Amino acid sequence: MQITEVKIRKMKMRMKEPFSTSFGTMQDKHFMLLEVHDEMGNIGWGESVAFDAPWYTEETVETSLHMLRDFLIPLLLGEKIEHPDQVGSLFSPIRGNNMAKAAIECAVWDLYAKRNRISLAEALGGQRQRIEVGISIGIQKDFNQLVEKIQHYLDEGYKRIKVKVKPGADIDVLRRLRDVFPEVPLMADANSAYSLADIDLLKQLDEFSLLMIEQPLAHDDIIDHAILQKQLKTPICLDESIHSLEDARKAIELGSTKVINVKIGRVGGLSEAKRIHDYCMEKGVPVWCGGMLEAGIGRAHNIALTSLPNFIFPGDTAGSSRYWEKDIIEPEVVVEDGYITVPTAPGIGFTPDLDAIEKFTTDLWPFREE
């Protein structure tokens, strides 16, 4: 396939309610959609998951836009691609900027699957017809409100509850939650809010029978996590520390993690996400798919990835209605009794809602082969 045109759309969508972590709170989601066109008129879609501010990684919407316009699209435009795995090689001269790379690489994967008239899940080697879904709940000011939210999502059938924690809103909250929900599959996400100085506090996590504690220490660390894991029965899950297969390999060999959260944007695309999945499966380390508050295009890519067999734990890919009054795909992602059905239509399996996309587009940049 030959890449003849690429479009970047800058988008703004308002979430139903604010989402809070140890980093801060957001409600308006700014992001980019990528359209990749081939010589036959097919279109592949990808979504950037970078945020406005560099609080999750160093990337932002604006830095990703710069990388796409000035470096990545010029490398891809006009190229003949036999398989999406080649995109990573084309981009290899550019260091880092994984979220920008992933946005356009995912669009190429969608395009490739459509050209071959297979679903994206099938193109990736997925095996599941439906996937289990968990829910991520931001930090709440009121404990009773947190309990109400958890009960609401349990009633909807969600299979796993993740709560955000930070110093001062951690052990007591988890203890009280366990009193209310003694048997619920529960995990905590710290978003790098602690250090080894907090080891005595973190050891208290073992009394709560958590599925895992996600990224308790520094965002770029694998050494201290290995020290901490030796002190905990609770499995440590690494998120921000894992940007590549090499990061995953080193973390597993050091004993820094017993679970890995695979986020497509963080690791640079579906090809690298699949390589991490395959390696972890070989090593007996389960993985799961984390969320980045995606709109429908990014959510569809997560669903396809989660159909791979080593995604053992329910992911964060909740239904569209969890976040949006109106999503940008048809049909919207729907959770039924805690499951999402993996689409079988070609590509991502959802149809981009062009009217909604136009409504939420704030800027558009087209690039064509000369």
Stockholm file with secondary structure:
# STOCKHOLM 1.0

chainA/1-370         MQITEVKIRKMKMRMKEPFSTSFGTMQDKHFMLLEVHDEMGNIGWGESVAFDAPWYTEETVETSLHMLRDFLIPLLLGEKIEHPDQVGSLFSPIRGNNMAKAAIECAVWDLYAKRNRISLAEALGGQRQRIEVGISIGIQKDFNQLVEKIQHYLDEGYKRIKVKVKPGADIDVLRRLRDVFPEVPLMADANSAYSLADIDLLKQLDEFSLLMIEQPLAHDDIIDHAILQKQLKTPICLDESIHSLEDARKAIELGSTKVINVKIGRVGGLSEAKRIHDYCMEKGVPVWCGGMLEAGIGRAHNIALTSLPNFIFPGDTAGSSRYWEKDIIEPEVVVEDGYITVPTAPGIGFTPDLDAIEKFTTDLWPFREE
#=GR chainA/1-370 SS CBEEEEEEEEEEEEEEEEEECSSCEEEEEEEEEEEEEETTSCEEEEECCCCSSTTSSSCCHHHHHHHIIIIIHHHHTTCBCSSTHHHHHHHTTSCSCHHHHHHHHHHHHHHHHHHTTSBHHHHHTCCCSEEEBCEEECCCSCHHHHHHHHHHHHHTTCSCEEEECBTTBSHHHHHHHHHHCTTSCEEEECTTCCCGGGHHHHHGGGGGCCSCEECCSCTTCSHHHHHHHHHCSSCEEESTTCCSHHHHHHHHHHTCCSEEEECHHHHTSHHHHHHHHHHHHHHTCCEEECCCCCCHHHHHHHHHHHTSTTBCSCBSCCCGGGTCSSCSEESCCCCBTTEEECCCSSBTSSEECHHHHHHHEEEEEEEECC
#=GC SS_cons         CBEEEEEEEEEEEEEEEEEECSSCEEEEEEEEEEEEEETTSCEEEEECCCCSSTTSSSCCHHHHHHHIIIIIHHHHTTCBCSSTHHHHHHHTTSCSCHHHHHHHHHHHHHHHHHHTTSBHHHHHTCCCSEEEBCEEECCCSCHHHHHHHHHHHHHTTCSCEEEECBTTBSHHHHHHHHHHCTTSCEEEECTTCCCGGGHHHHHGGGGGCCSCEECCSCTTCSHHHHHHHHHCSSCEEESTTCCSHHHHHHHHHHTCCSEEEECHHHHTSHHHHHHHHHHHHHHTCCEEECCCCCCHHHHHHHHHHHTSTTBCSCBSCCCGGGTCSSCSEESCCCCBTTEEECCCSSBTSSEECHHHHHHHEEEEEEEECC
//
